[in-house]
Amino acid sequence: MSNNTKPQEQDKNFVFGKKNYKFMFIGLAVIALGFILMAGGGSDDPNEFNEAVYNFRRIRLAPAIVLIGFGIQVYAILLNPNKK
């Protein structure tokens, strides 16, 4: 008794569309930019304090850019790729 049934076919479609992935990569780049803007500001001498840690770019701008990047990621996930 031979069983000639085919193995189940797998659905080879991606979960998201091309448009979703494009927005995901844009969001990832914006998040990376925010973290790059947060970097630095330290002092070479551990006995000396550098006030550059508290400047506008590191305290206000960079975290806002990171949050905007996360917002873009949420939009990319919820975006319907079939809608034109």
DSSP file (Angstrom, degrees, kcal/mol; ACC not computed):
  #  RESIDUE AA STRUCTURE BP1 BP2  ACC     N-H-->O    O-->H-N    N-H-->O    O-->H-N    TCO  KAPPA ALPHA  PHI   PSI    X-CA   Y-CA   Z-CA
    1    1 A M              0   0    0      0, 0.0     2,-0.4     0, 0.0     0, 0.0   0.000 360.0 360.0 360.0 107.9    0.0    0.0    0.0
    2    2 A S        -     0   0    0      2,-0.0     2,-0.7     0, 0.0     0, 0.0  -0.759 360.0-143.0 -98.6 143.9    1.7    3.1   -1.2
    3    3 A N        -     0   0    0     -2,-0.4     0, 0.0     1,-0.1     0, 0.0  -0.909  16.0-176.8-107.8 107.6    0.6    6.5   -0.1
    4    4 A N        +     0   0    0     -2,-0.7     2,-0.3     2,-0.0    -1,-0.1  -0.110  33.9 132.9 -98.9  35.1    0.9    9.0   -3.0
    5    5 A T        -     0   0    0      1,-0.1    -2,-0.1     3,-0.0     3,-0.1  -0.649  55.1-122.1 -87.6 144.9   -0.1   12.1   -1.2
    6    6 A K        -     0   0    0     -2,-0.3     3,-0.1     1,-0.1    -1,-0.1  -0.509  30.9-102.6 -79.2 149.0    2.0   15.3   -1.6
    7    7 A P        -     0   0    0      0, 0.0    -1,-0.1     0, 0.0     0, 0.0  -0.382  55.9 -80.2 -65.9 154.5    3.6   16.9    1.4
    8    8 A Q        -     0   0    0      1,-0.1     2,-0.3    -3,-0.1    -3,-0.0  -0.280  46.6-119.5 -60.8 137.3    1.7   20.0    2.5
    9    9 A E        -     0   0    0     -3,-0.1     2,-0.3     1,-0.0    -1,-0.1  -0.601  24.9-137.6 -77.3 134.0    2.5   23.1    0.4
   10   10 A Q        -     0   0    0     -2,-0.3     2,-0.6     2,-0.0    -1,-0.0  -0.719  17.6-116.0 -93.1 144.6    3.9   25.9    2.5
   11   11 A D        -     0   0    0     -2,-0.3    -1,-0.0     1,-0.1     0, 0.0  -0.697  26.5-167.9 -78.2 119.2    2.8   29.5    1.9
   12   12 A K        +     0   0    0     -2,-0.6     2,-0.2     2,-0.0    -1,-0.1   0.103  44.5 119.1-100.0  22.1    5.9   31.3    0.6
   13   13 A N        -     0   0    0      1,-0.1     2,-0.1     2,-0.0    -2,-0.1  -0.609  65.7-116.1 -85.6 148.5    4.5   34.8    1.0
   14   14 A F        -     0   0    0     -2,-0.2    -1,-0.1     2,-0.1    -2,-0.0  -0.449  18.0-124.2 -77.6 157.3    6.2   37.4    3.3
   15   15 A V  S    S+     0   0    0     -2,-0.1     2,-0.3     2,-0.1    -1,-0.1   0.904  94.6  35.3 -68.3 -41.4    4.3   38.7    6.3
   16   16 A F  S    S-     0   0    0      1,-0.1    -2,-0.1    64,-0.1     2,-0.1  -0.713  83.9-118.7-111.7 162.7    4.8   42.3    5.2
   17   17 A G     >  -     0   0    0     -2,-0.3     4,-1.9     1,-0.1     5,-0.2  -0.315  36.9 -94.3 -90.4 178.7    4.8   43.9    1.8
   18   18 A K  H  > S+     0   0    0      1,-0.2     4,-2.0     2,-0.2     5,-0.1   0.865 125.2  55.0 -61.4 -37.9    7.6   45.9    0.1
   19   19 A K  H  > S+     0   0    0      2,-0.2     4,-2.0     1,-0.2    -1,-0.2   0.891 106.2  51.6 -64.2 -40.7    6.2   49.1    1.4
   20   20 A N  H  > S+     0   0    0      1,-0.2     4,-2.2     2,-0.2    -2,-0.2   0.928 110.2  48.0 -62.1 -46.3    6.2   47.9    5.0
   21   21 A Y  H  X S+     0   0    0     -4,-1.9     4,-2.3     1,-0.2    -1,-0.2   0.863 107.9  55.8 -65.7 -35.0    9.9   46.9    4.8
   22   22 A K  H  X S+     0   0    0     -4,-2.0     4,-1.9     1,-0.2    -1,-0.2   0.937 110.7  44.0 -61.9 -46.1   10.8   50.2    3.3
   23   23 A F  H  X S+     0   0    0     -4,-2.0     4,-2.6     1,-0.2    -2,-0.2   0.844 110.6  56.3 -68.2 -32.5    9.3   52.0    6.2
   24   24 A M  H  X S+     0   0    0     -4,-2.2     4,-2.4     2,-0.2    -2,-0.2   0.919 108.5  46.3 -64.6 -42.4   10.9   49.6    8.7
   25   25 A F  H  X S+     0   0    0     -4,-2.3     4,-2.1     2,-0.2    -2,-0.2   0.870 112.0  51.4 -68.4 -35.5   14.3   50.3    7.3
   26   26 A I  H  X S+     0   0    0     -4,-1.9     4,-2.1     2,-0.2    -2,-0.2   0.930 111.4  47.9 -64.0 -44.6   13.7   54.1    7.4
   27   27 A G  H  X S+     0   0    0     -4,-2.6     4,-2.3     1,-0.2    -2,-0.2   0.890 110.3  51.8 -62.4 -40.1   12.5   53.8   11.1
   28   28 A L  H  X S+     0   0    0     -4,-2.4     4,-2.3     1,-0.2    -1,-0.2   0.891 109.5  49.7 -63.6 -39.8   15.6   51.7   11.9
   29   29 A A  H  X S+     0   0    0     -4,-2.1     4,-2.3     2,-0.2    -2,-0.2   0.886 110.4  50.2 -66.2 -38.8   17.9   54.4   10.3
   30   30 A V  H  X S+     0   0    0     -4,-2.1     4,-2.1     2,-0.2    -2,-0.2   0.905 111.0  49.0 -66.7 -41.2   16.1   57.1   12.3
   31   31 A I  H  X S+     0   0    0     -4,-2.3     4,-2.1     2,-0.2    -2,-0.2   0.924 111.3  49.6 -62.8 -44.3   16.5   55.2   15.6
   32   32 A A  H  X S+     0   0    0     -4,-2.3     4,-2.2     1,-0.2    -2,-0.2   0.898 108.9  52.9 -62.3 -40.2   20.2   54.6   14.8
   33   33 A L  H  X S+     0   0    0     -4,-2.3     4,-2.3     1,-0.2    -1,-0.2   0.908 107.7  51.8 -60.5 -42.4   20.6   58.3   14.1
   34   34 A G  H  X S+     0   0    0     -4,-2.1     4,-1.2     1,-0.2    -2,-0.2   0.906 110.6  46.8 -61.6 -42.7   19.1   59.2   17.5
   35   35 A F  H  X S+     0   0    0     -4,-2.1     4,-0.9     1,-0.2    -1,-0.2   0.858 110.5  53.1 -69.5 -33.9   21.5   56.8   19.3
   36   36 A I  H >< S+     0   0    0     -4,-2.2     3,-0.6     1,-0.2    -2,-0.2   0.900 107.2  52.1 -65.0 -39.8   24.4   58.3   17.4
   37   37 A L  H 3< S+     0   0    0     -4,-2.3    -1,-0.2     1,-0.2    -2,-0.2   0.788 106.5  54.9 -67.2 -26.4   23.4   61.8   18.4
   38   38 A M  H 3< S+     0   0    0     -4,-1.2    -1,-0.2    -5,-0.2    -2,-0.2   0.722  90.9  98.5 -75.7 -21.3   23.3   60.6   22.1
   39   39 A A    <<  +     0   0    0     -4,-0.9     2,-0.1    -3,-0.6    -3,-0.0  -0.186  69.7  20.4 -70.0 158.5   26.9   59.3   22.0
   40   40 A G        +     0   0    0      1,-0.1     3,-0.1     3,-0.0    -3,-0.0  -0.287  52.2 120.5  87.8-169.1   29.9   61.2   23.3
   41   41 A G        +     0   0    0      1,-0.3    12,-0.3    -2,-0.1    11,-0.2   0.446  49.6 130.0  88.7   0.8   30.2   64.1   25.7
   42   42 A G        -     0   0    0     10,-0.1     2,-0.3    11,-0.1    -1,-0.3  -0.323  56.8-115.0 -82.4 170.3   32.4   62.3   28.1
   43   43 A S        -     0   0    0      5,-0.1    -1,-0.1     1,-0.1     7,-0.0  -0.822   4.1-142.9-106.0 145.3   35.7   63.6   29.5
   44   44 A D  S    S+     0   0    0     -2,-0.3    -1,-0.1     1,-0.1    -2,-0.0   0.824  93.3  61.2 -72.5 -31.2   39.1   62.1   28.9
   45   45 A D  S >  S-     0   0    0      1,-0.1     3,-1.7     3,-0.1    -1,-0.1  -0.867  74.2-152.8 -98.8 120.1   40.1   62.8   32.5
   46   46 A P  T 3  S+     0   0    0      0, 0.0    -1,-0.1     0, 0.0    -2,-0.0   0.688  95.3  58.5 -67.3 -16.0   37.9   61.0   35.1
   47   47 A N  T 3  S+     0   0    0      2,-0.0     2,-0.4    -3,-0.0    -3,-0.0   0.505  97.4  72.6 -88.1  -4.5   38.7   63.7   37.6
   48   48 A E  S <  S-     0   0    0     -3,-1.7     2,-0.4     2,-0.0    -5,-0.1  -0.942  74.2-141.7-116.8 131.3   37.2   66.4   35.4
   49   49 A F        -     0   0    0     -2,-0.4     2,-0.6    -7,-0.1    -7,-0.1  -0.749  10.6-149.4 -92.5 135.5   33.5   66.8   34.7
   50   50 A N    >   -     0   0    0     -2,-0.4     3,-1.2    -9,-0.1     4,-0.1  -0.919   6.1-156.7-107.4 121.2   32.4   67.8   31.2
   51   51 A E  G >  S+     0   0    0     -2,-0.6     3,-1.7     1,-0.2    -1,-0.1   0.578  79.6  88.9 -70.9  -9.7   29.2   69.9   30.9
   52   52 A A  G >  S+     0   0    0      1,-0.3     3,-1.2   -11,-0.2    -1,-0.2   0.650  71.1  74.9 -65.1 -13.5   28.7   68.7   27.3
   53   53 A V  G <  S+     0   0    0     -3,-1.2    -1,-0.3   -12,-0.3    -2,-0.1   0.829  96.7  47.7 -65.1 -30.7   26.7   65.7   28.7
   54   54 A Y  G <  S+     0   0    0     -3,-1.7    -1,-0.2    -4,-0.1    -2,-0.2   0.072  83.2 126.7-101.6  23.7   23.8   68.1   29.4
   55   55 A N  S <> S-     0   0    0     -3,-1.2     4,-1.9     1,-0.1     3,-0.4  -0.320  73.7-103.1 -79.7 168.9   23.6   69.9   26.1
   56   56 A F  H  >>S+     0   0    0      1,-0.2     4,-2.3     2,-0.2     5,-1.9   0.852 115.7  58.1 -58.6 -40.4   20.4   70.2   24.0
   57   57 A R  I  4>S+     0   0    0      1,-0.2     5,-2.4     3,-0.2    -1,-0.2   0.887 113.3  36.5 -62.0 -41.2   21.4   67.5   21.5
   58   58 A R  I  45S+     0   0    0     -3,-0.4    -1,-0.2    -6,-0.2    -2,-0.2   0.795 124.4  38.4 -84.3 -29.1   21.9   64.7   24.0
   59   59 A I  I  <5S+     0   0    0     -4,-1.9    -2,-0.2     3,-0.1    -3,-0.2   0.844 133.7   8.5 -92.9 -36.4   19.0   65.6   26.4
   60   60 A R  I  X5S+     0   0    0     -4,-2.3     4,-1.4    -5,-0.3    -3,-0.2   0.825 124.8  45.2-112.1 -51.4   16.2   66.7   24.1
   61   61 A L  I  ><S+     0   0    0     -5,-1.9     4,-2.3     2,-0.2     5,-0.2   0.943 110.6  48.3 -69.7 -51.2   16.9   66.1   20.4
   62   62 A A  H  ><S+     0   0    0     -5,-2.4     4,-2.2    -6,-0.3    -1,-0.2   0.914 112.6  46.7 -62.4 -46.2   18.3   62.6   20.4
   63   63 A P  H  > S+     0   0    0      0, 0.0     4,-2.3     0, 0.0    -1,-0.2   0.883 112.0  52.6 -63.6 -34.2   15.6   61.0   22.6
   64   64 A A  H  X S+     0   0    0     -4,-1.4     4,-2.2     2,-0.2    -2,-0.2   0.906 109.2  49.2 -64.8 -40.2   12.9   62.7   20.5
   65   65 A I  H  X S+     0   0    0     -4,-2.3     4,-2.2     2,-0.2    -1,-0.2   0.890 109.7  51.7 -66.6 -38.7   14.4   61.3   17.3
   66   66 A V  H  X S+     0   0    0     -4,-2.2     4,-2.1     2,-0.2    -2,-0.2   0.919 110.4  48.6 -62.8 -43.2   14.5   57.8   18.8
   67   67 A L  H  X S+     0   0    0     -4,-2.3     4,-2.0     1,-0.2    -2,-0.2   0.883 109.5  52.0 -65.4 -37.7   10.8   58.1   19.7
   68   68 A I  H  X S+     0   0    0     -4,-2.2     4,-2.1     2,-0.2    -1,-0.2   0.901 108.3  52.7 -62.8 -40.2   10.0   59.3   16.2
   69   69 A G  H  X S+     0   0    0     -4,-2.2     4,-1.9     1,-0.2    -2,-0.2   0.897 108.3  49.4 -61.8 -41.4   11.9   56.3   14.8
   70   70 A F  H  X S+     0   0    0     -4,-2.1     4,-2.2     2,-0.2    -1,-0.2   0.871 108.8  53.8 -66.2 -35.0    9.8   53.9   17.0
   71   71 A G  H  X S+     0   0    0     -4,-2.0     4,-2.3     2,-0.2    -2,-0.2   0.896 106.9  51.0 -63.2 -40.2    6.7   55.7   15.8
   72   72 A I  H  X S+     0   0    0     -4,-2.1     4,-2.4     2,-0.2    -2,-0.2   0.883 108.4  52.9 -63.7 -38.0    7.8   55.0   12.2
   73   73 A Q  H  X S+     0   0    0     -4,-1.9     4,-1.9     2,-0.2    -2,-0.2   0.917 108.8  48.4 -63.5 -43.4    8.3   51.3   13.1
   74   74 A V  H  X S+     0   0    0     -4,-2.2     4,-2.2     1,-0.2    -2,-0.2   0.917 111.7  50.1 -62.7 -42.6    4.7   51.1   14.5
   75   75 A Y  H  X S+     0   0    0     -4,-2.3     4,-1.3     1,-0.2    -2,-0.2   0.904 108.8  52.6 -61.1 -41.3    3.4   52.7   11.4
   76   76 A A  H  < S+     0   0    0     -4,-2.4    -1,-0.2     1,-0.2    -2,-0.2   0.863 110.5  47.5 -64.4 -35.8    5.3   50.3    9.2
   77   77 A I  H  < S+     0   0    0     -4,-1.9    -1,-0.2     1,-0.2    -2,-0.2   0.899 116.4  42.4 -71.6 -40.1    3.9   47.3   11.1
   78   78 A L  H  < S+     0   0    0     -4,-2.2    -2,-0.2    -5,-0.2    -1,-0.2   0.585  88.4 113.5 -84.1  -9.7    0.3   48.6   10.9
   79   79 A L     <  -     0   0    0     -4,-1.3   -59,-0.1    -5,-0.2     3,-0.1  -0.404  65.8-134.5 -67.4 133.3    0.5   49.7    7.3
   80   80 A N    >   -     0   0    0      1,-0.1     3,-1.0    -2,-0.1    -1,-0.1  -0.803  14.3-164.2 -88.2 110.9   -1.7   47.8    4.9
   81   81 A P  T 3  S+     0   0    0      0, 0.0    -1,-0.1     0, 0.0   -62,-0.1   0.695  84.1  59.8 -72.3 -16.7    0.5   47.0    1.9
   82   82 A N  T 3  S+     0   0    0     -3,-0.1     2,-0.4   -65,-0.0    -2,-0.0   0.652  84.4  92.0 -84.8 -15.1   -2.4   46.1   -0.4
   83   83 A K    <         0   0    0     -3,-1.0    -3,-0.0     1,-0.1     0, 0.0  -0.643 360.0 360.0 -81.7 133.7   -4.1   49.5   -0.1
   84   84 A K              0   0    0     -2,-0.4    -1,-0.1     0, 0.0    -2,-0.0   0.423 360.0 360.0-105.4 360.0   -3.1   52.0   -2.8
